[in-house]
Amino acid sequence: MRWNRRVWTVLIVSVVLIGLVSAAGCLRGAHLLNANRPTVVKHSKSTPVTFTCIPLESNAYSEIIPLGNLNPPGHTFPSEFLNFVLINETGSEIYDVRAPAAGVITGIKYNPYTVGNVEYDDYDVRITHTNTFESIFYHLSDLNESILDKAGDLMPNSQEWVPVGLPVEAGEVFGKAKVRPEEYTLAWLVVNWKGPPKFIHPETYPPRTAYAVCPLDYLTDSLKNEAFQKVKRTDEPRGGKIDFDMLGRLSGNWFLEGGEPCVWNYNNHLAIVYHWINTSQIVVSIGGTVLSPLPVGVFNATGPDPMNVSAENGTVTYLLVGDYPDEINGTKYTLIARVVGDEKIRVEAFEGHQEGKNFTENAKFYTRTGPLSPWCELMPVFLVLLIVFFPTYAQQPLLLYGVAGVVVVAAAVILSLAVLRKKR
């Protein structure tokens, strides 16, 4: 068949549309996921650095809460950052926050919040020390004017980092911290992009979580001694732990089976781990009401050690007592669980403390594979090159935007050609 001008016009317009839609989708994906990409800064080194300064003076904080703290729903899984508990004797204390090592302030976020009728400023700051090593500070009450001037207009509560690009030296003050309603700590996350990733499926977590390390481990020896004096945890690792996943065992982080793909939904999170201070205490953390009647919260658990529970143990029982938040403190529940595969468990909750319970139709299945895999990792060959520019998992939603556009336009092209051919 000899194609006429109308067919060629449709083909040319379609190719252009496919290109535009794909590009728009990819750019939109990059725009949305920019916060999850490591920022490349031109440094001569890419190895972990040594911190020569604790971000706060010792008289500014009473305690350092190690990694692994649980605070559902937002932190149903063990937290990947530590917290300085700020001293608040008069209510007016304002403390300097200093850079732990030299680097570049590559981004900030502005997260104001309101309590009653009063609005409070809240900032996050990212310091890139090397190409593969960075610090992120959460919940600063103020930043230096030079940083705010460089950032320009800030979009409140945006998920994206606002680029700054200001160098900072070790010990240099870049912001302030103070106790405010609902905020009484300064949080510090350190990411080593060269380190081994955590968890059985690290690709299913936000990348900074999978590559998080304990900041205190990178202090000079004298500063380590000073910092660990304010850490109540006595067992190793003193700085805390976030990864309790074990293949074929009950311990660790779990995702509700059948959850919405590519959506990080706290309601689907369940952790069966250990207390961040009293490491012999088993704790169960639940981020939603999926296991009703079990409410959102952290529960001290009495039962077999989850690190030793496998499929061979059959159904095991945990007697739960509410610990956090305050409204569930002391409440009692029963959780039964069974390992049904290397990466799958069956669980169900009941009110009160009960022995000998069996599973009902209300039981739920959880797996190790979170919302970012497996299918959202699939990608067409013609977009694989984008991974070069987006080396973390952030390219997955980006690719989906592009693929969706291509599929829609390609379907329209095929339909148009079929109609034209039928008319001939």
TASULHU-V40699 format. One line per field, one symbol per residue. phi: phi as a letter, one per 40 degrees, with the letter a starting at -180 (. if undefined). psi: psi as a letter, one per 30 degrees, with the letter a starting at -180 (. if undefined). burial: 1 if it has 16 or more other C-alpha atoms within 10 Angstrom, else 0. Layout:
phi->???
psi->???
burial->???
This chain:
phi->.ccccccccccccccccdccccccccccccccbdccccccbcbcbbcdbbcbacdbccccacabccdhdbacccbccdccbbbccccbcbgbcbbcbbccacibccabbbbcabbgbbcbcabbbbbccacbaabbbbgccabddccccccgcbccfccccccbgbcacdgccbabbacbdgbbbbcbbbbbccccccgcbcccbddcccbcbcdccbccdccddccccbbccbcccdchabbbcacgbcchcbbdcgcccgbcbdcccabbbbccbcccccbbbbcabdcdccccibbcbbicdccbcbcccgcbbbcbbcbacdcbdgcbabbbaacbadbabbbabbcgcbbgcbcbcccbbbbcccccacccccacdcbdcccdcbcbcccccdccdccdcccccccccccccccccccc
psi->kkkaeeeeeeeeeeeeeeeeeeeeeeeeeeeegefgkkkkkjlflglklkkgkkfklfgfkfljkllfkkilfeielkkgllkkjkkieffgkkkkklkfllakjfllkjillkjbgkkkkkkkkkjjeafgklkkkkhkfllkeeeeeefakkjkhkfkkjkdhklklkfkkfalklklkgjglkkjkkkjfflkllleiffglkefefgklkeffglleeeeeeeffgjfkflkkeglkfjgkkkglflakkkkkglkkgkjjffgkkkjblkfeiffjkkkkkfagehkgklkakkkkkakjfffkafffbklkkjkkkekaefgkfkklkkklkkglfhklklkllkljklgklkaffklkklfjafglefffkklefgefffefifafffeeeeeeeeeeeeeeeeeeeeeeeeeeee.
burial->0000000000100110111011111111110111111110100001011111111100011011111111111011111111111111000001111111111111111110000000001111111111111111111111100010001000000001111110010111111111110011111111111000111101111111111111110110001100110111100001111111111111111111101001011111111111111010011111110110011111111000111011100011111111110001000111111111001111111100000000000001111111111001100000000000010111111111111011001100100110000000
